[in-house]
Amino acid sequence: MVDWDGAMTRAERIDVVDAATGAVLDSRAVSGFSGGKYLVWTVKGHVRIQVVRTGGANAVVSAVFFGPAGG
């Protein structure tokens, strides 16, 4: 994640949600990420990734990478 517009003081929360039940499996808050931050999960099954704005004008995600376990 990179907040290219660092002056906007974005803050957000990333939730990993079980797609079948709606249960939040993990949640991480991110702010002050103008220098970039990586968030890493190991998931399997059917999940949904939610990005929730908690501060600033909007929420951003710079890239999402998927790969095999251990890869």
C-alpha positions in Angstrom: 0.0 0.0 0.0 1.3 3.5 -0.9 -0.4 6.8 -0.1 1.1 8.9 -3.0 -0.9 11.9 -1.7 0.7 11.8 1.8 -0.8 15.3 2.6 -4.3 13.8 2.6 -3.6 11.8 5.8 -5.5 8.8 4.7 -6.3 6.1 7.3 -8.1 2.8 6.5 -8.8 -0.7 7.7 -8.3 -3.9 5.7 -10.6 -6.7 6.7 -10.4 -10.3 5.6 -13.9 -11.7 5.7 -15.2 -15.2 5.4 -17.4 -14.9 2.3 -19.8 -17.6 3.4 -20.5 -16.4 6.9 -19.5 -12.7 6.9 -17.3 -13.3 9.9 -14.2 -11.0 10.0 -11.2 -13.3 10.1 -8.6 -10.6 10.5 -8.5 -6.8 10.5 -5.5 -4.4 10.2 -5.5 -0.6 10.5 -3.2 1.3 8.2 -2.2 5.0 8.4 0.8 7.1 7.6 1.8 4.9 4.6 3.2 7.5 2.2 6.5 5.5 2.3 4.6 2.3 1.6 3.5 -0.7 3.7 3.0 -4.4 3.0 0.2 -6.4 4.5 0.5 -10.2 4.1 -2.0 -12.9 4.8 -2.0 -16.6 4.1 -5.6 -17.5 3.2 -7.4 -20.4 1.7 -11.0 -20.9 0.8 -13.5 -18.3 -0.2 -12.7 -14.9 1.4 -13.5 -11.3 0.7 -11.1 -8.4 1.2 -12.8 -5.2 2.4 -11.1 -1.8 2.4 -12.8 0.6 4.9 -11.9 4.3 5.0 -11.4 5.4 8.6 -9.8 8.9 7.9 -9.0 11.2 5.1 -10.9 11.8 1.8 -10.9 8.2 0.6 -9.2 4.8 0.8 -6.5 3.5 -1.5 -4.9 0.2 -2.4 -1.9 0.3 -4.6 -1.5 -3.3 -5.6 -2.7 -6.8 -4.7 -0.5 -9.9 -5.3 -1.7 -13.5 -5.2 0.6 -16.5 -5.3 1.0 -20.1 -4.2 1.9 -20.9 -0.6 5.6 -20.4 0.0 6.0 -18.8 -3.4 
